[in-house]
Amino acid sequence: MLQRTEAVRRLAPLGLISGAVLHLVLVSFGAAGKIPVSEATALGRAIGAYRAYTGADNAYGFFAPGVASERRVVLHVYSGDHWQSIDERFQGRESNLRLSTVVGMLTDPNLREPLAASWAARAFGSFPGARLVLVEIKVYLVPSMRELRAGSRPRWRTEGFFSFARSTSPVGSAGRS
């Protein structure tokens, strides 16, 4: 019994090192965007599950030169006698993650106006006296290293505006006389 315990004690570091090396190999495959074993096999499915649970399947695209620019939405609400600007930010990490996902959808030209209409509806609901809502979409431009050395600085640029007015007619009466 004592001999077996001694053998396990001596082999344990070797097992840990082997596991760490295997993990690094799988991370390397993930960074390269490769799958080491076909997922059609049981071994491939097991490795796929391990990679998904540990993040070893991540391609680390944020190191790429073509990383998408950050976007944000600013609502400008007119309430009859004054304008109020609201920079859409929420409290809490999960809410901001959800907001950034929706804002990221603004890269699709087919979704811009419907998403802007949704933000305008939210503003009209939050500000009952609002008559007009301008939805401003901004993009954060980060200069290249060469431009940065030449003095250029990151800045927000307006990418688009969408305007919405509160309807004065009752809901459902459009087109009726």
Number of C-alpha atoms within 10 A of each C-alpha: 5 6 8 9 10 10 10 12 11 11 11 11 11 12 12 11 11 12 12 12 12 12 16 13 14 24 21 17 18 20 15 14 14 13 15 14 14 12 14 8 10 11 12 15 14 13 20 19 15 15 19 13 10 12 13 22 23 17 17 13 12 9 8 9 8 8 9 13 12 14 20 21 23 18 24 20 23 18 16 10 7 8 14 11 14 13 11 13 13 12 7 8 9 10 12 14 12 12 16 16 11 14 20 15 14 19 13 9 9 10 13 18 16 12 16 24 18 13 19 24 16 13 20 20 11 10 14 10 13 21 17 20 28 21 26 19 21 20 17 16 15 15 15 13 10 9 12 12 10 10 9 13 12 12 11 14 12 14 12 12 16 15 15 16 14 14 10 7 8 7 7 7 8 9 5 5 4
